[in-house]
Amino acid sequence: MNPYALSEDIKPLKYRINLTPNFKTLKFFGCELIEINISRKTRKITLNAQDLKVTKAEIKDNKLKNISYNKKYQTITFTFNDSLKDKTDLYLEFKGDIREDLRGWYKSIYHVKDKEKIMLTTQFEATDARKCFPCFDQPDLKAKFELTLNIPKNLDAVSNMPIKRQAVKNSLKTVIFQETPIMSTYLLAFVISELEFLEGKAKNNVKVRIYATPGKNSRAKLALEVTIKALEYYDNYFKIPYPLPKLDLIAIPDFESGAMENWGLITYRETQLLFDEKESSAGVKQNVAHTINHEIAHQWFGNLVTMKWWDDLWLNEGFASWIENKVTHELFPEFDIWMQYLTDIKIPALYLDSLNNTHPIEVDVVDPGEINEIFDAISYNKGSAVIRMLESYLGEEVFRNGLRYYLNKFKYNNATTDDLWMSLQKVSKKPVKKIMRLWTKQPGYPIINASLNNNKISLKQERFFYLPRKNNSSWHIPLAVIEDNSIKYYEMKNKNYRINKITLINPGQIGFYRVKYDKELFNRILNSRLNITDKIGLQNDFYAFARGCHIKLNDFLELIKTFKHETNHALWDDLSTSLGKTQLLFFEDYGDKFNDFINELYSEIYKKVGWDEKPSDTHTDILLRNNVLATLGLSNHEEILTEAKRRFNEHVRGNKINPDLRSLVYNLAAYSGDKKTFDLLKSMYLKERVQEEKIRLLASLCAFRQKDILKETLKFSLSKHVRSQDRYITLSMVGSNEYADDLAWQFLRNNWDKYYKIYGEGHTMSYIIKSCLLRFKSPDRINEIKKFFKENPVPSAKRAIEQCIESIRINYNFVNHNKDLRL
């Protein structure tokens, strides 16, 4: 039994919430009437509440006896004199503080004509609604909400539903919103601020608005277009109309995550929603479209049908991370998004899932710290990848029909992973649950060892690890192969399997597994006409085998030389990522030689992409150019560094750099720059108001090679000039700077209280810790890390810390296994 879960005998039906914030004292007063149903007699009602003071609690004709708080379980219990049963109205009055840690009901800062203003906004996922009002704060205790806000009359307020009515009295405006559909507490949202918007309508008559603080709505055009088209796509795909009368998307100046799918009011970082045709890059355009499509998918997967408990978080995030690509591909085929899916979604999931300290997709979580910890590449990326694998196996139409059945059966309710499997099984008539349960209930993934024996292909599956470890796991694999020039599926139910004839295993890299061929099969495949997707899969498998010491690093380096004539952006992106990780580990002994190797490997593609855009350039050509120039520049390519410096100086003189190259030029100017360059970039950052440009400039401050400058960057990042949402960026980028040594880790330790105050309860803390530690390769660091986190525990990052320690051992083995490296 989960001690953090509330009683199943008491369920909320409806909340009537009335909140009054004070913008000067940053405190608020609230009252609420909760309609509840009690199925078993009791004198006690327990709700979730954290950092709130309840000043009054009433039930008609029943005297309150006692109020008790439990800080550990984040609950408040009301004990009454007489027993309670059936429908009951609980009235509460309470007060609290507007927060500054980007969770619950918190303060955000924006500027209008250089005057600082305050926005009050919310972020309740996963367990932070309880920081704003006492509630039954778990996903299966759904209810309806009627919200009233009492705000300064000059400000605007938005929430999940349209405004029902509003009235002004003296300096206050009372805004009453329409009642929501039945939904979970974490999806409630509201924002109070000066706001402007662009408006449109989708075909189903849903009103769409893109909100931002004053002066920014000119950059909302792309978001409006994408939102309307995405709504129409999902309506058609699911055959369930979007159920609310409006959908608002709003840019929040201070926001920890990229976005949040609150039903009817989706909140975003400004950089994830706003796009300027003249000043934004192609990468930002893609990111804005992709993020919008992800969050709108949640309006069905997550909001309409919600996981019963957080152990099935992947039902929300895995599905959104998969289907967002379908919409993006439909709206922007030039993005070549499924190719990027391989490098951005599947491969990072394979990396994390190769660790012993990974976790299953369906993972037992109990307390808020454990819940926050699973917002990671397993729930999002691996969840997405196994869905894609299953869709390919069942067929696109059958799979879609199964999803429609599932959504219709569980709409306005909660569901589990088994509910999804049984829905797909009912429609497809295939043993979906039997096949998929091992993919979601056990950690890791298989490597399939393929060898040629007596003209037959022998296959053996085992769990893939970077560190040697005995394990008996096996999977029911929907095995895709190329046989006689067509794709055929086999069901590999056991550890060993034999096939008569194949050309390739896992064509299109849709299966969530790796393949290791024996020498004869490998040479056959390498000499065949592999498409670009399978070349990426082959090279990434080889890199994983090298990292895990299954082969030598030189074997990987020899393989990638055969791809030097390729021009695909995703292939070079994957190569740059693998080589960047390797450079960081081998920098001390092989820095110059690695630079020479990369300069030679990239020489041909550099000649093709050059510096300047061509009329024939596609979206992916622009991404490729950035990647190639950045990789070569950070490998001391003198010609590129000289040109970057020239373009930066031109930019400073007023000849603006193309936004597609601006971040690149800033970074390379810093990389080859000095203290004067730092002061100039810092000055540009301080003067800039557009968040996208500020992020470019902040990132460039982390690219210097001088440790004293990097120390100043880290110190500056904790100043009032850098938003709390952005402070993790400097730790992350300094942590991956090969010249920085352990500066990021030292700075994190020395300023631990400041970072923990901002990020300690959220999943960003896991990212920060990994950014600081993943470069280490000496086992001597392990005791130091364990000691620090024993003294400074982080409930939301326990697994991340163990993953870092394991990664240090992997790095140590990798470096020592390749002491004979030849470059």
C-alpha positions in Angstrom: 0.0 0.0 0.0 1.3 3.4 -1.0 1.4 5.7 2.1 1.5 8.8 -0.1 -1.8 7.8 -1.8 -5.1 9.2 -0.5 -8.0 7.1 0.6 -10.1 5.5 -2.2 -13.2 6.0 0.0 -13.3 9.7 -0.5 -13.5 11.2 -4.0 -13.9 14.8 -5.1 -16.6 15.7 -7.5 -16.2 19.5 -7.9 -14.0 22.3 -6.6 -15.2 25.9 -6.4 -12.0 27.8 -5.8 -11.7 31.6 -5.1 -8.2 33.1 -5.0 -7.0 36.6 -4.2 -3.3 37.4 -4.7 -1.5 40.4 -3.3 1.1 41.6 -5.9 2.9 43.7 -3.3 3.4 41.2 -0.5 3.4 38.2 -2.8 0.9 36.4 -0.6 -2.5 35.1 -1.3 -5.8 34.2 0.3 -8.1 31.5 -0.9 -11.3 29.8 -0.1 -12.9 26.7 -1.7 -15.9 24.5 -1.6 -15.2 20.9 -2.4 -18.1 18.6 -3.3 -17.0 15.1 -2.2 -18.4 11.6 -2.1 -17.6 9.4 0.8 -18.3 5.7 0.3 -17.5 4.4 3.8 -18.3 6.1 7.1 -15.5 8.2 8.5 -14.9 11.3 10.7 -11.7 12.2 8.9 -11.0 13.8 5.6 -7.4 13.8 4.3 -6.3 16.0 1.4 -2.9 17.1 0.0 -1.6 20.4 1.1 2.0 21.8 1.2 3.2 25.1 2.5 -0.4 26.3 3.1 -2.1 27.5 6.3 -5.8 26.5 6.6 -7.6 29.0 8.7 -11.1 27.6 8.5 -12.7 24.3 7.8 -16.5 23.6 7.8 -19.0 21.0 7.0 -22.6 22.0 7.6 -24.1 20.7 10.8 -20.9 19.0 11.8 -18.4 20.5 14.2 -14.7 20.5 13.4 -12.7 18.7 16.1 -9.1 19.0 14.8 -6.8 19.9 12.0 -3.5 18.1 11.6 -0.7 18.4 9.1 1.7 15.7 7.9 4.8 17.3 6.4 6.3 14.0 5.1 3.2 12.9 3.2 2.2 16.5 2.3 -1.3 16.1 3.7 -3.8 17.8 5.9 -6.4 15.9 7.9 -9.7 17.3 9.2 -11.4 15.4 12.0 -15.1 16.1 12.7 -17.3 15.2 15.6 -19.8 13.2 13.6 -19.4 10.5 11.0 -19.5 11.5 7.4 -20.9 9.5 4.4 -22.2 10.0 0.9 -22.2 13.5 -0.7 -20.6 16.2 1.5 -19.5 19.8 1.0 -16.2 20.7 2.6 -15.5 24.5 2.9 -12.0 25.7 3.5 -10.2 29.0 3.9 -6.5 29.1 3.5 -3.5 31.3 2.8 0.0 30.9 1.3 2.9 32.6 -0.4 3.4 33.2 -4.1 6.4 31.0 -4.8 9.7 31.9 -6.6 10.8 28.3 -7.4 8.9 27.9 -10.7 6.4 25.5 -9.1 2.9 25.7 -7.7 1.6 29.3 -8.0 4.7 31.4 -8.6 6.0 34.8 -9.7 7.5 35.5 -13.1 9.1 38.8 -14.2 8.7 40.6 -17.6 9.5 44.0 -18.9 7.4 46.6 -20.7 9.5 49.5 -22.0 12.2 48.6 -19.6 9.8 48.7 -16.6 9.8 45.5 -14.5 6.4 43.9 -14.1 5.1 40.8 -12.3 3.2 37.9 -13.8 1.6 35.2 -11.5 1.4 31.8 -13.2 1.1 28.2 -12.3 2.9 24.9 -12.8 1.1 22.0 -11.0 2.6 18.8 -12.6 3.4 16.5 -11.0 2.4 17.1 -7.4 2.3 20.9 -7.0 -1.4 21.9 -7.1 -1.3 21.2 -3.3 1.0 24.2 -3.0 -1.8 26.4 -4.2 -4.9 25.0 -2.7 -5.8 21.9 -0.5 -6.9 19.2 -2.9 -7.0 15.5 -3.8 -3.7 15.8 -5.7 -3.3 12.6 -7.6 -4.3 11.8 -11.2 -7.0 9.3 -10.5 -9.0 11.6 -8.3 -10.5 13.7 -11.1 -13.1 16.4 -10.6 -14.6 19.5 -12.2 -13.3 23.0 -11.4 -14.9 26.3 -11.2 -12.3 29.0 -10.6 -12.7 32.7 -9.5 -9.8 35.1 -9.4 -9.8 38.5 -7.7 -7.1 40.6 -9.5 -5.9 44.2 -10.1 -8.4 45.7 -12.6 -5.6 46.6 -15.0 -4.5 43.0 -15.5 -5.8 40.1 -17.5 -6.5 36.5 -16.4 -6.7 33.3 -18.3 -7.4 29.8 -17.3 -8.4 26.4 -18.7 -11.9 27.6 -19.7 -13.3 30.8 -21.1 -14.4 33.6 -18.8 -18.0 33.2 -17.7 -18.4 36.7 -16.3 -16.3 39.4 -14.7 -17.0 42.5 -12.6 -14.9 45.5 -11.5 -15.3 47.0 -8.0 -12.9 49.7 -6.9 -9.3 48.5 -7.8 -10.2 44.8 -8.1 -11.6 42.8 -10.9 -13.4 39.5 -10.2 -13.0 37.0 -13.0 -15.2 33.8 -12.9 -14.3 31.1 -15.4 -16.6 28.4 -16.8 -16.7 25.0 -15.3 -14.0 22.6 -16.6 -14.7 19.0 -17.7 -13.7 16.4 -15.2 -9.9 16.4 -15.0 -6.9 15.8 -12.7 -5.6 18.5 -10.4 -2.2 18.8 -12.1 -4.0 20.1 -15.3 -5.5 23.1 -13.7 -3.8 26.4 -14.7 -4.2 30.1 -14.5 -2.1 33.2 -15.4 -2.5 36.8 -14.2 -0.6 39.5 -16.2 -0.8 42.1 -18.9 -1.4 40.1 -22.0 -1.8 40.4 -25.7 -2.8 37.8 -28.2 -3.3 36.6 -31.7 -6.6 34.8 -32.4 -7.9 32.3 -35.0 -10.4 29.4 -35.2 -10.0 25.8 -36.1 -12.4 24.0 -38.4 -14.4 22.6 -35.4 -15.1 26.2 -34.3 -12.6 26.0 -31.4 -11.2 29.5 -30.6 -7.4 29.5 -30.6 -5.3 32.2 -29.0 -1.6 32.7 -28.6 -0.9 34.9 -25.6 2.3 36.7 -24.6 3.3 39.7 -22.5 3.0 43.1 -24.3 5.1 43.7 -27.4 5.6 40.1 -28.3 2.5 39.0 -30.2 4.1 39.8 -33.5 6.1 36.6 -33.0 3.0 34.4 -32.4 2.0 33.9 -36.0 3.8 30.6 -36.5 2.4 29.2 -33.3 -1.2 30.2 -34.3 -0.9 28.5 -37.7 0.6 25.3 -36.3 -1.9 25.1 -33.4 -4.9 25.3 -35.8 -3.5 22.7 -38.1 -2.5 20.4 -35.3 -5.9 20.5 -33.7 -7.5 19.6 -37.1 -5.0 16.8 -37.6 -5.7 15.2 -34.1 -9.4 15.6 -34.5 -9.2 13.6 -37.7 -6.7 11.1 -36.4 -8.5 10.2 -33.2 -12.0 10.8 -34.5 -12.8 12.5 -31.2 -13.3 16.3 -31.4 -11.2 18.5 -29.1 -13.7 18.7 -26.2 -13.1 22.3 -24.9 -14.5 25.5 -26.5 -11.1 27.1 -26.7 -7.4 26.4 -26.7 -5.0 29.0 -25.4 -1.2 28.8 -25.7 0.8 31.3 -23.5 4.4 32.3 -23.4 5.7 32.5 -19.8 8.9 34.5 -19.2 10.1 32.1 -16.4 9.3 28.5 -16.9 11.3 25.4 -15.8 10.3 22.9 -18.5 9.8 23.5 -22.2 6.0 23.5 -21.9 3.0 22.1 -19.9 -0.1 20.6 -21.4 -2.7 22.1 -19.0 -6.1 21.4 -20.6 -7.2 24.4 -22.6 -4.3 26.6 -21.4 -0.9 25.3 -22.5 2.0 27.1 -20.9 5.4 27.5 -22.7 8.8 28.9 -22.3 9.0 31.9 -24.6 11.7 30.2 -26.8 9.3 27.2 -27.3 6.4 29.3 -28.6 7.5 32.6 -30.1 9.2 32.8 -33.5 10.4 35.8 -35.5 10.7 35.3 -39.3 13.7 37.7 -39.5 15.5 37.0 -36.2 14.8 33.3 -35.4 16.7 30.3 -36.7 15.5 27.3 -38.6 16.2 25.2 -35.6 13.9 27.4 -33.4 11.1 27.1 -36.0 11.3 23.3 -35.9 11.5 23.3 -32.1 8.4 25.6 -31.8 6.4 23.4 -34.2 7.5 20.2 -32.5 6.8 21.4 -29.0 3.3 22.7 -29.9 2.4 19.4 -31.5 3.6 17.5 -28.4 1.5 19.5 -26.0 -1.6 19.4 -28.1 -1.3 15.6 -28.4 -1.7 15.6 -24.6 -5.1 17.2 -24.8 -6.2 13.6 -25.7 -3.4 11.4 -24.4 -3.1 12.6 -20.8 -6.0 15.0 -20.4 -9.0 13.2 -21.9 -7.6 9.9 -20.8 -5.1 10.1 -17.9 -2.8 7.5 -16.4 -4.2 6.1 -13.2 -1.0 6.7 -11.2 2.4 8.1 -12.1 3.9 4.7 -12.7 2.2 4.9 -16.1 3.5 8.4 -16.9 4.8 7.0 -20.2 1.2 6.7 -21.4 1.2 10.5 -21.4 4.7 11.3 -22.4 5.6 8.3 -24.6 2.6 8.8 -26.8 3.0 12.6 -27.1 6.7 12.1 -28.0 5.7 9.6 -30.7 2.7 11.2 -32.3 4.2 14.8 -32.3 6.4 13.5 -35.1 3.4 12.4 -37.3 1.9 15.9 -37.1 5.2 17.7 -37.6 6.0 15.5 -40.7 2.5 16.2 -42.1 2.8 20.0 -41.6 6.5 20.3 -42.4 7.8 17.5 -44.5 10.9 19.5 -45.3 12.0 19.0 -41.6 12.7 15.3 -42.4 11.6 14.7 -38.8 11.6 10.9 -38.8 15.3 10.9 -39.6 15.9 13.3 -36.7 13.7 11.1 -34.5 16.4 8.4 -34.7 19.1 10.7 -33.4 17.1 12.9 -31.1 14.7 10.3 -29.6 15.6 6.7 -30.1 19.4 6.9 -29.7 19.3 8.9 -26.4 16.9 6.3 -25.0 19.2 3.4 -26.0 22.1 5.2 -24.3 20.2 5.6 -21.0 18.7 2.1 -21.2 22.1 0.5 -21.6 22.8 1.3 -17.9 22.2 -1.1 -15.1 20.7 1.9 -13.2 18.0 2.5 -15.8 14.3 1.7 -15.0 11.4 0.0 -16.7 8.9 2.1 -18.7 6.3 1.0 -16.1 8.1 1.9 -12.9 6.9 1.8 -9.3 6.9 5.3 -7.9 5.6 6.3 -4.5 6.6 9.7 -3.3 6.9 13.1 -5.1 10.6 12.8 -5.4 10.4 9.4 -7.2 7.6 10.8 -9.4 9.7 13.8 -10.6 12.6 11.5 -11.2 10.9 9.6 -14.1 10.4 12.6 -16.3 13.3 11.2 -18.3 14.4 9.6 -21.6 12.9 6.3 -20.6 9.3 7.6 -20.1 9.5 10.0 -23.0 11.9 8.5 -25.6 11.9 4.8 -25.0 8.1 5.0 -24.4 7.8 6.6 -27.8 10.2 4.2 -29.5 8.3 1.0 -28.4 5.0 2.6 -29.5 6.5 3.2 -32.9 7.8 -0.4 -33.0 4.4 -1.7 -32.1 2.7 0.5 -34.7 5.0 -0.9 -37.4 4.3 -4.5 -36.4 0.5 -4.1 -36.2 0.2 -1.8 -39.2 -0.6 1.9 -39.1 -4.4 1.6 -39.7 -5.0 -1.2 -37.2 -2.9 0.7 -34.6 -4.8 3.9 -35.1 -8.2 2.1 -34.8 -6.9 0.5 -31.6 -6.0 3.9 -30.2 -9.5 5.3 -31.1 -11.1 2.3 -29.3 -8.9 3.0 -26.2 -9.6 6.7 -26.1 -13.4 6.3 -26.5 -13.5 3.6 -23.8 -11.6 5.6 -21.2 -12.3 9.2 -22.0 -12.8 11.5 -19.0 -11.4 8.6 -17.0 -8.1 6.9 -16.0 -6.3 4.0 -17.6 -3.3 1.7 -17.2 -0.8 0.2 -19.6 -2.7 -3.1 -19.6 -5.8 -1.2 -20.7 -4.0 0.1 -23.7 -2.6 -3.3 -24.6 -6.0 -5.0 -24.3 -7.6 -2.3 -26.5 -5.0 -2.8 -29.2 -5.2 -6.6 -28.8 -9.0 -6.5 -29.2 -8.8 -4.5 -32.5 -5.7 -6.2 -34.0 -6.4 -9.8 -33.0 -2.7 -10.2 -32.2 -1.1 -11.0 -28.8 -0.2 -7.4 -28.0 -0.1 -7.8 -24.2 2.1 -10.9 -24.4 4.5 -9.2 -26.7 4.7 -5.8 -25.1 4.5 -6.5 -21.4 8.3 -7.3 -21.2 9.1 -4.2 -23.1 7.5 -2.0 -20.5 7.8 -4.1 -17.3 11.5 -4.9 -17.4 14.4 -2.5 -17.9 16.9 -2.5 -20.7 16.7 -3.8 -24.3 18.1 -6.7 -26.3 21.2 -6.9 -28.5 20.7 -9.5 -31.2 23.9 -11.3 -32.1 23.7 -12.6 -35.7 26.1 -15.2 -37.1 26.2 -17.3 -40.2 26.2 -21.0 -39.6 25.7 -23.6 -42.5 24.1 -21.0 -44.7 21.5 -20.1 -42.0 21.4 -17.1 -39.8 21.7 -17.9 -36.0 20.3 -15.2 -33.8 20.8 -14.9 -30.0 19.4 -12.2 -27.8 20.7 -10.9 -24.5 20.4 -7.7 -22.6 22.9 -5.0 -23.7 25.0 -3.4 -21.0 27.9 -1.0 -21.2 29.4 -2.6 -18.1 29.8 -6.4 -18.1 26.9 -8.0 -16.2 25.1 -11.4 -16.1 21.5 -11.1 -16.9 18.8 -13.6 -18.0 16.3 -11.1 -19.5 14.7 -11.8 -22.8 12.1 -10.2 -24.9 9.3 -11.2 -27.2 10.8 -9.4 -30.2 8.7 -8.4 -33.3 11.7 -9.0 -35.5 11.8 -7.1 -38.8 14.1 -8.3 -41.5 14.7 -7.7 -45.2 14.1 -10.9 -47.0 13.9 -11.1 -50.8 13.8 -7.3 -51.0 10.8 -6.9 -48.8 10.2 -6.4 -45.0 9.0 -9.5 -43.2 8.2 -9.9 -39.5 9.1 -12.9 -37.3 8.3 -13.3 -33.6 11.5 -14.0 -31.7 10.0 -15.4 -28.5 13.1 -17.2 -27.1 16.8 -16.4 -26.6 17.8 -18.3 -29.7 16.3 -18.2 -33.2 17.3 -19.3 -36.7 16.3 -17.7 -40.1 17.1 -19.2 -43.5 17.9 -16.0 -45.4 18.1 -12.3 -44.6 19.8 -9.2 -46.0 19.3 -6.9 -43.0 17.9 -7.0 -39.5 15.8 -4.0 -38.2 15.5 -2.1 -41.5 14.6 1.5 -40.9 15.8 1.2 -37.3 12.3 1.0 -36.0 12.9 -1.8 -33.5 14.2 -0.9 -30.1 17.2 -3.1 -30.1 20.8 -3.3 -31.4 22.2 -5.8 -33.8 25.8 -7.2 -33.7 26.7 -9.1 -36.9 29.6 -11.5 -37.1 32.4 -10.5 -39.5 31.1 -12.2 -42.6 27.5 -10.8 -42.2 28.8 -7.4 -41.3 31.0 -7.2 -44.5 28.0 -8.3 -46.6 25.8 -5.6 -45.1 28.4 -2.9 -45.3 28.9 -3.6 -49.0 25.2 -3.7 -49.7 23.1 -0.6 -50.6 22.2 0.5 -47.2 19.8 3.4 -46.9 20.9 6.4 -44.8 18.7 5.4 -41.8 20.4 2.0 -41.6 23.9 3.6 -41.9 23.1 5.7 -38.9 21.9 2.7 -37.0 25.0 0.8 -38.0 27.4 3.5 -36.9 25.6 4.2 -33.6 25.5 0.5 -32.8 29.3 0.4 -33.4 29.8 3.4 -31.1 27.8 1.7 -28.4 29.9 -1.5 -28.8 33.0 0.6 -28.5 31.8 2.4 -25.4 30.9 -1.0 -23.8 34.4 -2.4 -24.8 32.8 -5.0 -27.0 35.1 -3.7 -29.8 38.0 -1.3 -30.0 37.4 2.5 -30.6 39.5 2.2 -33.7 37.0 -0.2 -35.2 34.4 2.5 -34.9 36.7 5.2 -36.3 37.5 3.0 -39.3 33.8 2.4 -40.0 32.9 6.1 -40.0 35.6 6.9 -42.5 33.5 5.0 -45.0 30.7 7.5 -44.5 32.8 10.7 -45.2 31.1 11.2 -48.6 27.6 11.2 -47.1 25.6 14.5 -47.0 22.7 13.6 -44.7 22.3 15.9 -41.7 21.2 13.3 -39.2 24.1 11.0 -40.0 26.6 13.9 -39.3 24.6 14.9 -36.2 25.0 11.5 -34.7 28.7 11.4 -35.7 29.3 14.7 -34.1 27.6 13.7 -30.9 29.6 10.4 -30.6 32.9 12.1 -31.5 32.2 15.0 -29.0 31.7 12.5 -26.1 34.9 10.7 -27.1 36.9 13.9 -27.5 35.9 14.9 -23.9 37.2 11.7 -22.5 40.4 11.4 -24.5 41.2 15.2 -24.6 44.2 15.1 -22.3 46.2 12.5 -24.3 44.8 12.8 -27.8 43.4 16.3 -28.1 45.4 17.5 -31.1 45.2 14.1 -32.8 41.5 14.0 -32.4 41.2 17.4 -33.9 43.3 16.3 -36.9 41.1 13.2 -37.3 37.9 15.3 -37.3 39.3 17.9 -39.6 40.1 15.2 -42.2 36.8 13.3 -41.7 34.7 16.5 -42.2 36.8 18.1 -44.9 34.6 16.9 -47.8 31.3 17.8 -46.2 32.7 21.2 -45.2 33.5 22.0 -48.8 30.0 21.1 -49.8 28.1 23.2 -47.1 30.4 26.2 -46.8 29.4 29.3 -44.8 26.7 30.9 -46.9 23.2 29.8 -47.7 22.4 28.8 -51.2 19.1 29.3 -53.0 18.8 25.5 -53.2 19.3 24.9 -49.5 16.7 22.9 -47.7 15.8 23.1 -44.0 18.1 20.2 -43.2 20.9 21.7 -45.3 20.8 24.6 -42.8 21.0 22.3 -39.8 23.8 20.4 -41.5 25.9 23.5 -42.1 25.6 24.5 -38.4 26.7 21.1 -37.2 29.6 20.8 -39.6 31.0 24.3 -38.9 30.5 23.9 -35.1 32.2 20.5 -35.0 35.2 21.7 -37.0 35.4 25.1 -35.2 35.6 23.4 -31.8 38.3 21.1 -33.3 40.5 24.1 -33.9 39.9 24.5 -37.6 41.8 27.7 -38.1 40.0 28.8 -41.3 36.6 28.4 -39.7 37.7 30.2 -36.5 39.1 33.1 -38.4 35.9 33.5 -40.5 33.7 33.2 -37.4 35.7 36.0 -35.8 35.4 38.2 -38.9 31.6 37.7 -39.0 31.3 38.4 -35.3 33.1 41.7 -35.7 30.9 42.6 -38.6 27.9 41.8 -36.5 29.1 44.1 -33.7 29.5 46.9 -36.3 25.9 46.5 -37.3 25.9 44.0 -40.1 23.7 41.4 -38.5 24.6 37.7 -38.8 22.0 35.4 -40.4 20.1 34.0 -37.4 20.8 30.5 -38.6 24.5 31.1 -38.0 24.3 33.5 -35.1 24.7 31.1 -32.2 27.5 29.3 -34.1 29.4 32.5 -34.6 29.0 33.7 -31.0 30.3 30.4 -29.7 33.3 30.2 -32.0 34.1 33.9 -31.4 34.2 33.0 -27.7 36.1 29.8 -28.2 39.0 31.7 -29.9 38.3 34.9 -27.9 39.7 36.6 -24.7 38.5 38.7 -21.8 37.5 41.6 -24.2 35.3 39.2 -26.2 33.7 38.0 -22.9 33.0 41.5 -21.8 31.5 42.4 -25.2 29.2 39.3 -25.3 28.2 39.9 -21.7 27.3 43.5 -22.5 25.2 42.3 -25.5 23.4 39.9 -23.2 22.6 42.6 -20.6 21.2 44.9 -23.3 19.1 42.2 -25.1 15.4 41.8 -24.3 14.5 38.9 -26.7 14.8 35.6 -24.9 15.9 33.6 -27.9 18.9 36.0 -28.5 19.7 36.1 -24.8 20.0 32.3 -24.7 22.4 32.4 -27.7 24.6 34.9 -25.9 24.4 33.1 -22.5 25.5 29.9 -24.2 28.5 31.6 -25.9 29.8 32.8 -22.5 30.4 29.1 -21.7 32.5 28.4 -24.8 35.7 30.1 -23.8 38.9 28.1 -23.2 40.2 30.2 -20.3 39.2 28.8 -16.9 39.2 32.2 -15.2 36.6 33.4 -17.8 34.5 30.3 -17.3 34.5 30.9 -13.6 33.2 34.4 -14.2 30.5 33.0 -16.5 29.3 30.6 -13.7 29.4 33.4 -11.2 27.4 35.7 -13.5 24.8 33.0 -14.1 23.7 33.3 -10.5 23.3 37.0 -10.7 19.9 38.8 -10.9 20.6 39.3 -14.7 20.1 35.6 -15.5 16.6 34.1 -15.1 16.4 31.3 -12.7 14.9 29.1 -15.5 18.2 29.6 -17.5 20.8 29.1 -14.8 21.2 25.4 -15.5 22.3 26.2 -19.0 25.7 27.5 -17.9 26.4 24.5 -15.7 25.5 22.1 -18.5 27.6 23.9 -21.2 30.6 24.5 -19.0 30.3 20.8 -17.9 30.8 19.7 -21.5 33.6 22.2 -22.3 36.7 20.1 -22.7 38.9 23.0 -21.3 36.8 23.4 -18.1 38.0 20.3 -16.3 35.7 20.0 -13.2 34.7 23.7 -12.9 31.0 23.0 -13.2 31.1 20.4 -10.5 33.1 22.6 -8.1 30.7 25.5 -8.7 27.6 23.4 -8.1 29.0 22.1 -4.8 30.0 25.6 -3.7 26.6 27.0 -4.5 24.5 24.0 -3.7 21.9 25.8 -1.6 21.2 28.3 -4.4 20.6 25.6 -7.0 18.7 23.4 -4.7 16.3 26.2 -3.8 15.5 26.7 -7.5 15.6 23.1 -8.9 15.7 20.8 -5.9 12.2 19.3 -6.2 12.1 19.2 -10.0 13.5 16.9 -12.7 15.9 19.6 -13.9 18.1 18.8 -11.0 18.8 15.4 -12.5 19.9 17.1 -15.7 22.2 19.5 -13.8 23.9 16.8 -11.9 24.5 14.7 -15.0 25.9 17.7 -16.9 28.5 18.2 -14.2 29.5 14.6 -13.7 29.3 12.7 -16.9 32.7 13.8 -18.1 34.5 12.2 -15.2 36.5 9.0 -15.9 38.4 8.4 -12.7 36.9 6.0 -10.1 38.6 8.2 -7.4 35.7 10.7 -8.0 33.0 8.2 -6.9 33.6 8.4 -3.2 33.7 12.2 -3.4 30.3 12.2 -5.2 28.7 9.7 -2.8 29.9 11.7 0.2 28.5 14.9 -1.1 25.1 13.6 -1.9 24.9 11.7 1.4 25.3 15.1 3.1 23.0 16.8 0.5 20.3 14.3 -0.5 18.2 14.9 -3.6 15.1 12.8 -3.6 14.2 13.7 -7.2 17.7 12.7 -8.5 18.7 9.5 -6.6 18.7 7.4 -9.7 20.4 10.1 -11.7 23.3 10.1 -9.2 23.6 6.3 -9.5 23.6 6.7 -13.3 26.5 9.2 -13.1 28.5 6.9 -10.9 28.0 4.0 -13.3 28.9 6.3 -16.2 32.2 7.1 -14.5 33.0 3.4 -14.4 32.0 3.1 -18.1 34.2 6.0 -19.0 37.1 4.5 -17.1 36.8 1.2 -18.9 36.4 2.8 -22.2 39.6 4.9 -21.9 41.6 2.0 -20.5 40.4 -0.4 -23.1 41.7 2.0 -25.8 45.1 2.9 -24.5 46.5 1.7 -27.9 44.3 4.1 -29.8 45.7 5.0 -33.2 44.7 8.3 -34.8 
